[in-house]
Every structure is written in structure tokens, then in C-alpha cells.
Amino acid sequence: MPEAEDSFDFLDSAAPDWDAGKAAGDGHRARLRARLLTGGAEALADYEVLEYLLYAAIPRGNTKPIAKTLLAQYGSLAGVLNADPKALQRVKGVGENSAAALKAVALAARRMARGEIMGKPLLGSWQALIDYLTTDMAHLTVERVRVLYLDTKNRLIEDHHVGDGSIDEAAIHPREVIRRAMDVGASAMILVHNHPSGSPEPSRADIQITQRIAEAGRHMGVTVHDHVIIGREGHTSLRAKGLI
């Protein structure tokens, strides 16, 4: 069965001016390519970035309408790149190849951001850490809890996905968090979770569980450096708020 983008015919091959339309499309793509290669970070608008990414999966035709539809539906370039692949394919003209192309870009962005923190003291690379966590978590539609376990130089030993769901003792038990720190030889940790609502402001449960884990860590010689909450509207550090 042909993929959705294969069957979505943007150009009417029966029209007498098909060659002219194809030439115009090729010219548009060439202009976008030139701006992409020679311009700065803002050389292309968000819809043009998507338009160009879709060229690989849709070699014929006008991808601008699809790009604009995706942006309208998901609100931002990041929203599109982090959308569920099956949901992307419900947009007319987006098939499996297009969804895979977009997810590959999102994966590359995560790998690049992660590369900026690997092997470095995280407390001295704080903005790089926030960039990595934001890229990875800000657009999740479920609440995800992670613990970053650190060595004595505050370098990452393990980025542990604890689970999905509201941050309470059912999702993240202090004793289990500290036990894993012992198992991996960590001397410190950073707690992380996201708020799918978009706001990174901590709830009472966020504060209470953080304080319980910090107290348990003090008894075992494991420092809780921070608890970072990620949302589409930004991030919050409980340490900066004086809550740890």
C-alpha cells in the first residue's frame, strides 16, 4: 500500500502548465536551500524549516501547506517535532516517511543536547543541562520522573527514568531512590520531572517528596543538589526557590 505522502498528489499532472509549475517549485526549493546554507539561525521561518524537512519524504510537490497545517495543529516547531508519529500521520499528506523524518530531527536534537553535558560537571554546565532537559521533556503529554545520579565530580553516572505519573511516593519512593544511588555509586543526584500543563511551578506534593528524598539522602551521604521542573513555559529550580 502506498504511503500517505506517496498518494498525496500536490501537482496535477494533467494540467498543461505542469512543467512550469514544477520549475517554479524547484526554484522555490533552491531559494530555500540557499537561505538555509548561507543565512544565520533565523534564515528560515518555522514553517519553512518544516517545509524543507518534508522535502526528503515528499520529493514532488508543495510541502508548504502541510508545514503550515502542522504548525497550526501543534502550536510550534518543537510541538511538531515532539508529536506522536501516529498523530502526525493523521494530518493530510503526512505518511510514515514524513513522520519518521521529523522524529529523526527530534532525536538528533536530543542527542546533540545530551552530548553537551556528558562527561562534564553538571553544576558547572547548568544551562546545557536545562537545554537538554527542555528538549527532552517540555513537550511530553505525560508527567515523567527522572533522577540524574552523579559522581563525586558531579558528572552524570546514570539518567534514570523512574516512571510516568504524578510525583508522589507511589511514583518515586525516597528509599528506592537512595538505594539506587548506592547501587550505582552516586554521591549526589538531581531530581527532574515535567508538568504537561506547561507551567513549571512546583506543587505541594513536589516540595514534600523532594524534602523527604533530601532528608533520606543526608542520612546516607547522598546530596540532592536540586529538583528541576520542566514545562513548556520554562523551568523551575527548587534549590533556587530555597525549597531544599
Secondary structure, 3 states (H helix, E strand, C coil): CCCHHHHCCCCCCCCCCHHHHHHHHHHHHHHHHHHHHHCCCCCCCHHHHHHHHHHCCCCCCCCHHHHHHHHHHHCCHHHHHCCCHHHHCCCCCCCHHHHHHHHHHHHHHHHHHHHCCCCCCHHHCHHHHHHHHHHHHCCCCCCEEEEEEECCCCCEEEEEEEEECCCCCCCCCHHHHHHHHHHHCCCEEEEEEECCCCCCCCCHHHHHHHHHHHHHHHHHCCEEEEEEEEECCEEEECCCCCCC
